[in-house]
Amino acid sequence: MRMQAIVAGLVSAVVGYASSFTVVLAGLRAVGATPGQAASGLLALCVGIAAVAIFLGLRYRMPISIAWSTPGAALLAATGPVPGGFPAAVGAFLVCAALIVLAGLSPWLARAIAAIPRPIAGAMLAGVILNLCTAPVRAVVDIPLLAIPVVLTWAILQRYRRQWAVPGALVAAVIGIVAHGPGLSGVALRPSIELTAPALNLSVVVSIAIPLFLVTMAAQNVPGMAVMATYGYTPPLLPVLVTTGLASAAAAPFGGHALNLAAITAALTAGPDTHPDPRRRWIATVALGAGQLTLGLGAGLAMALVLLSPPVLVIAVAGLALLPALGSSLASAVTEPDGREAAVVTFVVTASGMTILSIGAAFWGLVAGALTALLLHRRTPPAGTETPAANHSRPVGIAQ
């Protein structure tokens, strides 16, 4: 039975890594990281996941799965180059980490994040990832010989083995890259460790740190707690936030953007298939940590494959990974009539990709959505309708 839990943890590590490492590399590169800095960031995140997952698993004897912030990486990819380059982005990562620690030390802040209206939270996330999710279509048009097998592999596995759909698409992409590319000879495959001195830039803090903190909390940490509760676990949220925040701060100078509770992969380690005894499922998260550490050593190879492939193909794999998140975030944004207009405004402004005062669209989308909600707020619901407040405070989840 112990081996069953270990296998579940290793599978969770592989699925989580393969499903979204392209999103992480694309996001880091978009905000100015060199290939070496991006590979270093990926390695730092893997080491952070390993350390936190093993520590929390042993400390609380619960299957507390940890992951990098996939919506945060998508936010970076949507933000693009920032004033001050990658050092300014690293400074924003540190501010985000400090906010996560503060949320763990100040329960009121965690409650405030959990109270973000669900339509606005979903709309912001949808706007952030929309452009990435259209990449598979662009890839099929631009490089059909490489992209069509990737999309077909994803579609078939999505039908029969959903959890392996994105890893399978990644394998198809790698096969295509190796078959049509110059090969890996001469490419540095060893893991890269590069230290970047952080720089604080107010506009970058507003563009990256605050939205990164919000999407990490609303789209990862809170849904992660909900998944755990589904299987009968109640991890101590505040210590978890402090631990992941400190680990994020440690990873930031090496290029890592943010760590958090896992959501979808949490189900792979907390469910009954992991171990029949719920008190022994924590073994799976310790195995997950060991698996992530091993996968992190391949960060150089991952970056090499990204460099050898057409950029649109890498973004296409990332887009396939984010399609479920786009669906759930759009549903959260428009399902409830009350707040729909504010959600649409948030989505349109965020998806526009505009930059004002060197501040990116995700922040302005939140501002526009909040102002629209205030403008259209009705103190008394129309006769015959009732919209419980609780329905507007459930954040949207993301697939990882």
Contacts in CASP RR format, 6 or more apart in sequence:
PFRMAT RR
TARGET T0000
AUTHOR 0000-0000-0000
METHOD contacts of the structure
MODEL  1
MRMQAIVAGLVSAVVGYASSFTVVLAGLRAVGATPGQAASGLLALCVGIA
AVAIFLGLRYRMPISIAWSTPGAALLAATGPVPGGFPAAVGAFLVCAALI
VLAGLSPWLARAIAAIPRPIAGAMLAGVILNLCTAPVRAVVDIPLLAIPV
VLTWAILQRYRRQWAVPGALVAAVIGIVAHGPGLSGVALRPSIELTAPAL
NLSVVVSIAIPLFLVTMAAQNVPGMAVMATYGYTPPLLPVLVTTGLASAA
AAPFGGHALNLAAITAALTAGPDTHPDPRRRWIATVALGAGQLTLGLGAG
LAMALVLLSPPVLVIAVAGLALLPALGSSLASAVTEPDGREAAVVTFVVT
ASGMTILSIGAAFWGLVAGALTALLLHRRTPPAGTETPAANHSRPVGIAQ
1 275 0 8 1.000
1 276 0 8 1.000
1 277 0 8 1.000
1 280 0 8 1.000
2 275 0 8 1.000
2 280 0 8 1.000
2 283 0 8 1.000
4 274 0 8 1.000
4 275 0 8 1.000
5 274 0 8 1.000
5 275 0 8 1.000
5 280 0 8 1.000
5 281 0 8 1.000
5 283 0 8 1.000
5 284 0 8 1.000
5 287 0 8 1.000
6 283 0 8 1.000
6 284 0 8 1.000
6 287 0 8 1.000
7 287 0 8 1.000
8 268 0 8 1.000
8 269 0 8 1.000
8 273 0 8 1.000
8 274 0 8 1.000
8 275 0 8 1.000
8 284 0 8 1.000
8 287 0 8 1.000
9 268 0 8 1.000
9 269 0 8 1.000
9 274 0 8 1.000
9 284 0 8 1.000
9 285 0 8 1.000
9 287 0 8 1.000
9 288 0 8 1.000
9 289 0 8 1.000
9 291 0 8 1.000
10 287 0 8 1.000
10 288 0 8 1.000
10 290 0 8 1.000
10 291 0 8 1.000
11 268 0 8 1.000
12 65 0 8 1.000
12 262 0 8 1.000
12 265 0 8 1.000
12 268 0 8 1.000
12 269 0 8 1.000
12 284 0 8 1.000
12 288 0 8 1.000
13 287 0 8 1.000
13 288 0 8 1.000
13 289 0 8 1.000
13 290 0 8 1.000
13 291 0 8 1.000
13 292 0 8 1.000
13 294 0 8 1.000
13 295 0 8 1.000
14 167 0 8 1.000
14 291 0 8 1.000
14 295 0 8 1.000
15 163 0 8 1.000
15 164 0 8 1.000
15 167 0 8 1.000
15 265 0 8 1.000
15 268 0 8 1.000
16 67 0 8 1.000
16 262 0 8 1.000
16 265 0 8 1.000
16 400 0 8 1.000
17 46 0 8 1.000
17 292 0 8 1.000
17 295 0 8 1.000
17 296 0 8 1.000
18 166 0 8 1.000
18 167 0 8 1.000
18 168 0 8 1.000
18 170 0 8 1.000
19 166 0 8 1.000
19 167 0 8 1.000
19 170 0 8 1.000
19 321 0 8 1.000
19 399 0 8 1.000
19 400 0 8 1.000
20 68 0 8 1.000
20 70 0 8 1.000
20 73 0 8 1.000
20 166 0 8 1.000
20 318 0 8 1.000
20 321 0 8 1.000
20 400 0 8 1.000
21 42 0 8 1.000
21 302 0 8 1.000
22 170 0 8 1.000
22 306 0 8 1.000
22 314 0 8 1.000
22 315 0 8 1.000
22 317 0 8 1.000
22 318 0 8 1.000
22 321 0 8 1.000
23 70 0 8 1.000
23 73 0 8 1.000
23 74 0 8 1.000
23 77 0 8 1.000
23 132 0 8 1.000
23 318 0 8 1.000
23 319 0 8 1.000
23 321 0 8 1.000
23 322 0 8 1.000
24 41 0 8 1.000
24 42 0 8 1.000
24 45 0 8 1.000
24 68 0 8 1.000
24 70 0 8 1.000
24 73 0 8 1.000
24 257 0 8 1.000
25 38 0 8 1.000
25 39 0 8 1.000
25 42 0 8 1.000
25 302 0 8 1.000
25 303 0 8 1.000
25 306 0 8 1.000
25 314 0 8 1.000
26 73 0 8 1.000
26 77 0 8 1.000
26 132 0 8 1.000
26 306 0 8 1.000
26 314 0 8 1.000
26 315 0 8 1.000
26 318 0 8 1.000
27 73 0 8 1.000
27 74 0 8 1.000
27 76 0 8 1.000
27 77 0 8 1.000
27 80 0 8 1.000
28 37 0 8 1.000
28 38 0 8 1.000
28 41 0 8 1.000
28 42 0 8 1.000
28 73 0 8 1.000
28 76 0 8 1.000
28 86 0 8 1.000
28 255 0 8 1.000
28 256 0 8 1.000
28 257 0 8 1.000
29 35 0 8 1.000
29 38 0 8 1.000
30 76 0 8 1.000
30 77 0 8 1.000
30 78 0 8 1.000
30 79 0 8 1.000
30 80 0 8 1.000
30 81 0 8 1.000
31 76 0 8 1.000
31 79 0 8 1.000
31 80 0 8 1.000
31 81 0 8 1.000
31 82 0 8 1.000
31 85 0 8 1.000
31 86 0 8 1.000
31 89 0 8 1.000
31 208 0 8 1.000
32 80 0 8 1.000
32 81 0 8 1.000
32 82 0 8 1.000
32 85 0 8 1.000
32 86 0 8 1.000
32 89 0 8 1.000
33 41 0 8 1.000
33 86 0 8 1.000
33 89 0 8 1.000
33 255 0 8 1.000
34 86 0 8 1.000
34 194 0 8 1.000
35 303 0 8 1.000
35 306 0 8 1.000
35 307 0 8 1.000
36 192 0 8 1.000
36 194 0 8 1.000
36 303 0 8 1.000
37 86 0 8 1.000
37 192 0 8 1.000
37 194 0 8 1.000
37 196 0 8 1.000
37 255 0 8 1.000
38 255 0 8 1.000
38 303 0 8 1.000
39 191 0 8 1.000
39 192 0 8 1.000
39 299 0 8 1.000
39 300 0 8 1.000
39 302 0 8 1.000
39 303 0 8 1.000
40 192 0 8 1.000
40 193 0 8 1.000
40 194 0 8 1.000
40 254 0 8 1.000
40 255 0 8 1.000
40 299 0 8 1.000
41 251 0 8 1.000
41 254 0 8 1.000
41 255 0 8 1.000
41 256 0 8 1.000
41 257 0 8 1.000
41 299 0 8 1.000
42 256 0 8 1.000
42 296 0 8 1.000
42 299 0 8 1.000
42 300 0 8 1.000
42 302 0 8 1.000
42 303 0 8 1.000
43 191 0 8 1.000
43 192 0 8 1.000
43 193 0 8 1.000
43 254 0 8 1.000
43 296 0 8 1.000
43 297 0 8 1.000
43 298 0 8 1.000
43 299 0 8 1.000
43 300 0 8 1.000
44 250 0 8 1.000
44 251 0 8 1.000
44 254 0 8 1.000
44 255 0 8 1.000
44 256 0 8 1.000
45 68 0 8 1.000
45 251 0 8 1.000
45 256 0 8 1.000
45 257 0 8 1.000
45 259 0 8 1.000
46 292 0 8 1.000
46 293 0 8 1.000
46 295 0 8 1.000
46 296 0 8 1.000
46 299 0 8 1.000
47 251 0 8 1.000
47 293 0 8 1.000
47 296 0 8 1.000
48 66 0 8 1.000
48 247 0 8 1.000
48 250 0 8 1.000
48 251 0 8 1.000
48 259 0 8 1.000
48 292 0 8 1.000
49 66 0 8 1.000
49 67 0 8 1.000
49 68 0 8 1.000
49 259 0 8 1.000
49 288 0 8 1.000
49 289 0 8 1.000
49 292 0 8 1.000
50 289 0 8 1.000
50 290 0 8 1.000
50 291 0 8 1.000
50 292 0 8 1.000
50 293 0 8 1.000
51 247 0 8 1.000
52 66 0 8 1.000
52 243 0 8 1.000
52 244 0 8 1.000
52 247 0 8 1.000
52 259 0 8 1.000
53 64 0 8 1.000
53 65 0 8 1.000
53 66 0 8 1.000
53 285 0 8 1.000
53 286 0 8 1.000
53 288 0 8 1.000
53 289 0 8 1.000
53 292 0 8 1.000
54 285 0 8 1.000
54 286 0 8 1.000
54 289 0 8 1.000
54 290 0 8 1.000
55 243 0 8 1.000
56 62 0 8 1.000
56 64 0 8 1.000
56 66 0 8 1.000
56 235 0 8 1.000
56 240 0 8 1.000
56 243 0 8 1.000
56 285 0 8 1.000
57 63 0 8 1.000
57 64 0 8 1.000
57 282 0 8 1.000
57 285 0 8 1.000
57 286 0 8 1.000
58 282 0 8 1.000
58 286 0 8 1.000
60 235 0 8 1.000
60 236 0 8 1.000
60 282 0 8 1.000
61 279 0 8 1.000
61 282 0 8 1.000
62 228 0 8 1.000
62 233 0 8 1.000
62 235 0 8 1.000
62 281 0 8 1.000
62 282 0 8 1.000
62 285 0 8 1.000
63 228 0 8 1.000
63 231 0 8 1.000
63 233 0 8 1.000
63 266 0 8 1.000
63 269 0 8 1.000
63 270 0 8 1.000
63 271 0 8 1.000
63 274 0 8 1.000
63 281 0 8 1.000
63 282 0 8 1.000
63 284 0 8 1.000
63 285 0 8 1.000
64 228 0 8 1.000
64 233 0 8 1.000
64 235 0 8 1.000
64 240 0 8 1.000
64 261 0 8 1.000
64 282 0 8 1.000
64 285 0 8 1.000
65 261 0 8 1.000
65 262 0 8 1.000
65 265 0 8 1.000
65 266 0 8 1.000
65 268 0 8 1.000
65 269 0 8 1.000
65 270 0 8 1.000
65 285 0 8 1.000
65 288 0 8 1.000
66 244 0 8 1.000
66 259 0 8 1.000
66 260 0 8 1.000
66 261 0 8 1.000
66 262 0 8 1.000
66 285 0 8 1.000
66 288 0 8 1.000
66 289 0 8 1.000
67 220 0 8 1.000
67 259 0 8 1.000
67 260 0 8 1.000
67 261 0 8 1.000
67 262 0 8 1.000
67 263 0 8 1.000
67 265 0 8 1.000
67 400 0 8 1.000
68 256 0 8 1.000
68 257 0 8 1.000
68 258 0 8 1.000
68 259 0 8 1.000
68 260 0 8 1.000
68 400 0 8 1.000
69 212 0 8 1.000
69 215 0 8 1.000
69 216 0 8 1.000
69 220 0 8 1.000
69 257 0 8 1.000
69 258 0 8 1.000
69 259 0 8 1.000
69 260 0 8 1.000
70 220 0 8 1.000
70 321 0 8 1.000
70 322 0 8 1.000
70 325 0 8 1.000
70 398 0 8 1.000
70 399 0 8 1.000
70 400 0 8 1.000
71 125 0 8 1.000
71 128 0 8 1.000
71 129 0 8 1.000
71 215 0 8 1.000
71 216 0 8 1.000
71 219 0 8 1.000
71 220 0 8 1.000
71 325 0 8 1.000
71 398 0 8 1.000
72 128 0 8 1.000
72 212 0 8 1.000
72 215 0 8 1.000
72 216 0 8 1.000
72 257 0 8 1.000
72 258 0 8 1.000
73 257 0 8 1.000
74 128 0 8 1.000
74 129 0 8 1.000
74 132 0 8 1.000
74 318 0 8 1.000
74 322 0 8 1.000
75 128 0 8 1.000
75 208 0 8 1.000
75 211 0 8 1.000
75 212 0 8 1.000
75 215 0 8 1.000
75 362 0 8 1.000
76 89 0 8 1.000
76 208 0 8 1.000
76 212 0 8 1.000
76 257 0 8 1.000
77 131 0 8 1.000
77 132 0 8 1.000
77 315 0 8 1.000
77 318 0 8 1.000
78 127 0 8 1.000
78 128 0 8 1.000
78 129 0 8 1.000
78 131 0 8 1.000
78 132 0 8 1.000
78 353 0 8 1.000
78 361 0 8 1.000
78 362 0 8 1.000
79 207 0 8 1.000
79 208 0 8 1.000
79 360 0 8 1.000
79 362 0 8 1.000
82 88 0 8 1.000
82 89 0 8 1.000
82 92 0 8 1.000
82 201 0 8 1.000
82 203 0 8 1.000
82 204 0 8 1.000
82 207 0 8 1.000
82 208 0 8 1.000
82 358 0 8 1.000
83 201 0 8 1.000
83 203 0 8 1.000
83 204 0 8 1.000
83 358 0 8 1.000
84 199 0 8 1.000
84 201 0 8 1.000
84 204 0 8 1.000
86 196 0 8 1.000
86 255 0 8 1.000
87 196 0 8 1.000
87 197 0 8 1.000
87 198 0 8 1.000
87 199 0 8 1.000
88 198 0 8 1.000
88 199 0 8 1.000
88 200 0 8 1.000
88 201 0 8 1.000
88 204 0 8 1.000
89 204 0 8 1.000
89 208 0 8 1.000
90 196 0 8 1.000
90 197 0 8 1.000
90 198 0 8 1.000
90 199 0 8 1.000
90 252 0 8 1.000
90 253 0 8 1.000
90 255 0 8 1.000
91 198 0 8 1.000
91 199 0 8 1.000
91 200 0 8 1.000
91 201 0 8 1.000
91 204 0 8 1.000
91 205 0 8 1.000
91 209 0 8 1.000
91 252 0 8 1.000
92 201 0 8 1.000
92 204 0 8 1.000
92 205 0 8 1.000
92 207 0 8 1.000
92 208 0 8 1.000
92 209 0 8 1.000
92 212 0 8 1.000
93 198 0 8 1.000
93 208 0 8 1.000
93 209 0 8 1.000
93 212 0 8 1.000
93 248 0 8 1.000
93 251 0 8 1.000
93 252 0 8 1.000
93 255 0 8 1.000
93 256 0 8 1.000
93 257 0 8 1.000
93 258 0 8 1.000
94 198 0 8 1.000
94 249 0 8 1.000
94 252 0 8 1.000
94 253 0 8 1.000
95 200 0 8 1.000
95 205 0 8 1.000
95 209 0 8 1.000
95 213 0 8 1.000
96 208 0 8 1.000
96 209 0 8 1.000
96 210 0 8 1.000
96 212 0 8 1.000
96 213 0 8 1.000
96 216 0 8 1.000
96 248 0 8 1.000
96 257 0 8 1.000
96 258 0 8 1.000
97 245 0 8 1.000
97 246 0 8 1.000
97 248 0 8 1.000
97 249 0 8 1.000
97 252 0 8 1.000
97 258 0 8 1.000
98 245 0 8 1.000
98 249 0 8 1.000
99 109 0 8 1.000
99 209 0 8 1.000
99 210 0 8 1.000
99 213 0 8 1.000
100 213 0 8 1.000
100 216 0 8 1.000
100 217 0 8 1.000
100 241 0 8 1.000
100 244 0 8 1.000
100 245 0 8 1.000
100 248 0 8 1.000
100 258 0 8 1.000
100 260 0 8 1.000
101 241 0 8 1.000
101 242 0 8 1.000
101 245 0 8 1.000
101 246 0 8 1.000
101 249 0 8 1.000
102 109 0 8 1.000
103 109 0 8 1.000
103 110 0 8 1.000
103 113 0 8 1.000
103 217 0 8 1.000
103 241 0 8 1.000
104 110 0 8 1.000
104 237 0 8 1.000
104 238 0 8 1.000
104 239 0 8 1.000
104 241 0 8 1.000
104 242 0 8 1.000
105 238 0 8 1.000
105 242 0 8 1.000
107 238 0 8 1.000
110 217 0 8 1.000
110 237 0 8 1.000
110 238 0 8 1.000
110 241 0 8 1.000
113 214 0 8 1.000
113 217 0 8 1.000
113 218 0 8 1.000
113 222 0 8 1.000
113 395 0 8 1.000
114 217 0 8 1.000
114 218 0 8 1.000
114 222 0 8 1.000
114 393 0 8 1.000
114 395 0 8 1.000
115 393 0 8 1.000
116 214 0 8 1.000
116 218 0 8 1.000
116 393 0 8 1.000
116 395 0 8 1.000
117 339 0 8 1.000
117 342 0 8 1.000
117 373 0 8 1.000
117 392 0 8 1.000
117 393 0 8 1.000
118 332 0 8 1.000
118 336 0 8 1.000
118 391 0 8 1.000
118 392 0 8 1.000
118 393 0 8 1.000
118 394 0 8 1.000
118 395 0 8 1.000
118 396 0 8 1.000
119 332 0 8 1.000
119 333 0 8 1.000
119 334 0 8 1.000
119 335 0 8 1.000
119 336 0 8 1.000
119 339 0 8 1.000
119 340 0 8 1.000
119 342 0 8 1.000
119 343 0 8 1.000
119 346 0 8 1.000
119 392 0 8 1.000
120 333 0 8 1.000
120 339 0 8 1.000
120 342 0 8 1.000
120 343 0 8 1.000
120 346 0 8 1.000
120 366 0 8 1.000
120 369 0 8 1.000
120 370 0 8 1.000
120 373 0 8 1.000
121 214 0 8 1.000
121 218 0 8 1.000
121 219 0 8 1.000
121 332 0 8 1.000
121 395 0 8 1.000
121 396 0 8 1.000
122 219 0 8 1.000
122 329 0 8 1.000
122 330 0 8 1.000
122 332 0 8 1.000
122 333 0 8 1.000
122 343 0 8 1.000
122 346 0 8 1.000
122 395 0 8 1.000
122 396 0 8 1.000
123 329 0 8 1.000
123 332 0 8 1.000
123 333 0 8 1.000
123 342 0 8 1.000
123 343 0 8 1.000
123 344 0 8 1.000
123 345 0 8 1.000
123 346 0 8 1.000
123 347 0 8 1.000
123 350 0 8 1.000
123 369 0 8 1.000
124 211 0 8 1.000
124 214 0 8 1.000
124 215 0 8 1.000
124 346 0 8 1.000
124 347 0 8 1.000
124 350 0 8 1.000
124 362 0 8 1.000
124 365 0 8 1.000
124 366 0 8 1.000
125 215 0 8 1.000
125 218 0 8 1.000
125 219 0 8 1.000
125 325 0 8 1.000
125 329 0 8 1.000
125 396 0 8 1.000
125 397 0 8 1.000
125 398 0 8 1.000
126 326 0 8 1.000
126 327 0 8 1.000
126 329 0 8 1.000
126 330 0 8 1.000
126 333 0 8 1.000
126 347 0 8 1.000
126 350 0 8 1.000
126 351 0 8 1.000
127 329 0 8 1.000
127 346 0 8 1.000
127 347 0 8 1.000
127 350 0 8 1.000
127 351 0 8 1.000
127 362 0 8 1.000
128 211 0 8 1.000
128 215 0 8 1.000
128 350 0 8 1.000
128 362 0 8 1.000
129 319 0 8 1.000
129 322 0 8 1.000
129 325 0 8 1.000
129 326 0 8 1.000
129 329 0 8 1.000
130 326 0 8 1.000
130 351 0 8 1.000
131 351 0 8 1.000
131 353 0 8 1.000
132 315 0 8 1.000
132 318 0 8 1.000
132 319 0 8 1.000
132 322 0 8 1.000
133 319 0 8 1.000
133 322 0 8 1.000
133 323 0 8 1.000
133 326 0 8 1.000
135 312 0 8 1.000
135 315 0 8 1.000
135 316 0 8 1.000
135 318 0 8 1.000
135 319 0 8 1.000
136 147 0 8 1.000
136 150 0 8 1.000
136 151 0 8 1.000
136 316 0 8 1.000
136 319 0 8 1.000
136 320 0 8 1.000
138 312 0 8 1.000
138 316 0 8 1.000
139 146 0 8 1.000
139 147 0 8 1.000
139 150 0 8 1.000
139 151 0 8 1.000
139 310 0 8 1.000
139 312 0 8 1.000
139 313 0 8 1.000
139 315 0 8 1.000
139 316 0 8 1.000
140 147 0 8 1.000
140 148 0 8 1.000
140 151 0 8 1.000
142 310 0 8 1.000
142 312 0 8 1.000
143 310 0 8 1.000
143 312 0 8 1.000
143 313 0 8 1.000
145 180 0 8 1.000
146 173 0 8 1.000
146 176 0 8 1.000
146 177 0 8 1.000
146 180 0 8 1.000
146 309 0 8 1.000
146 310 0 8 1.000
146 313 0 8 1.000
147 312 0 8 1.000
147 313 0 8 1.000
147 316 0 8 1.000
149 172 0 8 1.000
149 175 0 8 1.000
149 176 0 8 1.000
150 169 0 8 1.000
150 172 0 8 1.000
150 173 0 8 1.000
150 313 0 8 1.000
150 316 0 8 1.000
150 317 0 8 1.000
150 320 0 8 1.000
151 169 0 8 1.000
151 316 0 8 1.000
151 320 0 8 1.000
152 172 0 8 1.000
153 168 0 8 1.000
153 169 0 8 1.000
153 171 0 8 1.000
153 172 0 8 1.000
154 165 0 8 1.000
154 166 0 8 1.000
154 168 0 8 1.000
154 169 0 8 1.000
154 172 0 8 1.000
154 320 0 8 1.000
155 165 0 8 1.000
157 164 0 8 1.000
157 165 0 8 1.000
157 168 0 8 1.000
157 169 0 8 1.000
158 165 0 8 1.000
163 268 0 8 1.000
165 320 0 8 1.000
166 317 0 8 1.000
166 320 0 8 1.000
166 321 0 8 1.000
169 317 0 8 1.000
169 320 0 8 1.000
170 317 0 8 1.000
173 309 0 8 1.000
173 313 0 8 1.000
173 314 0 8 1.000
173 316 0 8 1.000
173 317 0 8 1.000
174 305 0 8 1.000
177 305 0 8 1.000
177 308 0 8 1.000
177 309 0 8 1.000
177 313 0 8 1.000
178 184 0 8 1.000
181 308 0 8 1.000
182 308 0 8 1.000
183 308 0 8 1.000
184 301 0 8 1.000
184 304 0 8 1.000
184 308 0 8 1.000
187 304 0 8 1.000
187 307 0 8 1.000
187 308 0 8 1.000
188 300 0 8 1.000
188 304 0 8 1.000
189 298 0 8 1.000
189 300 0 8 1.000
189 301 0 8 1.000
189 304 0 8 1.000
190 300 0 8 1.000
191 296 0 8 1.000
191 297 0 8 1.000
191 298 0 8 1.000
191 299 0 8 1.000
191 300 0 8 1.000
192 299 0 8 1.000
192 300 0 8 1.000
192 303 0 8 1.000
193 254 0 8 1.000
194 254 0 8 1.000
194 255 0 8 1.000
195 253 0 8 1.000
195 254 0 8 1.000
196 253 0 8 1.000
196 254 0 8 1.000
196 255 0 8 1.000
197 253 0 8 1.000
198 252 0 8 1.000
198 253 0 8 1.000
203 357 0 8 1.000
203 358 0 8 1.000
203 359 0 8 1.000
204 358 0 8 1.000
206 359 0 8 1.000
206 360 0 8 1.000
206 363 0 8 1.000
207 355 0 8 1.000
207 358 0 8 1.000
207 359 0 8 1.000
207 360 0 8 1.000
207 362 0 8 1.000
207 363 0 8 1.000
210 363 0 8 1.000
211 362 0 8 1.000
211 363 0 8 1.000
211 366 0 8 1.000
212 257 0 8 1.000
212 258 0 8 1.000
213 258 0 8 1.000
214 366 0 8 1.000
215 362 0 8 1.000
216 258 0 8 1.000
216 260 0 8 1.000
217 260 0 8 1.000
217 395 0 8 1.000
218 395 0 8 1.000
218 396 0 8 1.000
218 397 0 8 1.000
219 325 0 8 1.000
219 329 0 8 1.000
219 395 0 8 1.000
219 396 0 8 1.000
219 397 0 8 1.000
219 398 0 8 1.000
220 260 0 8 1.000
220 261 0 8 1.000
220 262 0 8 1.000
220 263 0 8 1.000
220 397 0 8 1.000
220 398 0 8 1.000
220 400 0 8 1.000
221 237 0 8 1.000
221 240 0 8 1.000
221 241 0 8 1.000
221 244 0 8 1.000
221 260 0 8 1.000
221 261 0 8 1.000
222 395 0 8 1.000
223 263 0 8 1.000
223 395 0 8 1.000
223 396 0 8 1.000
223 397 0 8 1.000
223 398 0 8 1.000
224 261 0 8 1.000
224 262 0 8 1.000
224 263 0 8 1.000
224 266 0 8 1.000
225 235 0 8 1.000
225 237 0 8 1.000
225 261 0 8 1.000
227 263 0 8 1.000
227 264 0 8 1.000
227 266 0 8 1.000
227 267 0 8 1.000
227 270 0 8 1.000
228 234 0 8 1.000
228 235 0 8 1.000
228 261 0 8 1.000
228 266 0 8 1.000
228 270 0 8 1.000
230 267 0 8 1.000
230 270 0 8 1.000
231 267 0 8 1.000
231 270 0 8 1.000
231 271 0 8 1.000
231 272 0 8 1.000
231 278 0 8 1.000
232 278 0 8 1.000
233 270 0 8 1.000
233 278 0 8 1.000
235 261 0 8 1.000
240 261 0 8 1.000
244 259 0 8 1.000
244 260 0 8 1.000
244 261 0 8 1.000
245 258 0 8 1.000
245 259 0 8 1.000
247 259 0 8 1.000
248 256 0 8 1.000
248 257 0 8 1.000
248 258 0 8 1.000
248 259 0 8 1.000
251 257 0 8 1.000
251 259 0 8 1.000
262 400 0 8 1.000
263 397 0 8 1.000
263 398 0 8 1.000
263 399 0 8 1.000
263 400 0 8 1.000
264 399 0 8 1.000
264 400 0 8 1.000
265 288 0 8 1.000
265 400 0 8 1.000
268 274 0 8 1.000
268 284 0 8 1.000
269 281 0 8 1.000
269 284 0 8 1.000
269 285 0 8 1.000
269 288 0 8 1.000
270 281 0 8 1.000
270 284 0 8 1.000
271 281 0 8 1.000
274 281 0 8 1.000
274 284 0 8 1.000
275 281 0 8 1.000
275 283 0 8 1.000
275 284 0 8 1.000
306 314 0 8 1.000
321 399 0 8 1.000
322 398 0 8 1.000
322 399 0 8 1.000
324 399 0 8 1.000
325 397 0 8 1.000
325 398 0 8 1.000
325 399 0 8 1.000
328 396 0 8 1.000
328 397 0 8 1.000
328 398 0 8 1.000
329 396 0 8 1.000
329 397 0 8 1.000
329 398 0 8 1.000
330 347 0 8 1.000
332 394 0 8 1.000
332 396 0 8 1.000
333 340 0 8 1.000
333 343 0 8 1.000
333 344 0 8 1.000
333 346 0 8 1.000
333 347 0 8 1.000
334 340 0 8 1.000
334 343 0 8 1.000
334 344 0 8 1.000
336 387 0 8 1.000
336 391 0 8 1.000
336 392 0 8 1.000
337 385 0 8 1.000
337 387 0 8 1.000
338 378 0 8 1.000
338 381 0 8 1.000
338 385 0 8 1.000
338 387 0 8 1.000
338 392 0 8 1.000
339 373 0 8 1.000
339 376 0 8 1.000
339 392 0 8 1.000
341 372 0 8 1.000
341 376 0 8 1.000
342 369 0 8 1.000
342 370 0 8 1.000
342 372 0 8 1.000
342 373 0 8 1.000
342 376 0 8 1.000
343 369 0 8 1.000
345 365 0 8 1.000
345 368 0 8 1.000
345 369 0 8 1.000
345 372 0 8 1.000
346 365 0 8 1.000
346 366 0 8 1.000
346 368 0 8 1.000
346 369 0 8 1.000
346 372 0 8 1.000
349 361 0 8 1.000
349 364 0 8 1.000
349 365 0 8 1.000
349 368 0 8 1.000
349 369 0 8 1.000
350 361 0 8 1.000
350 362 0 8 1.000
350 364 0 8 1.000
350 365 0 8 1.000
350 366 0 8 1.000
351 361 0 8 1.000
352 361 0 8 1.000
353 360 0 8 1.000
353 361 0 8 1.000
354 360 0 8 1.000
354 361 0 8 1.000
354 364 0 8 1.000
355 361 0 8 1.000
356 364 0 8 1.000
381 387 0 8 1.000
END
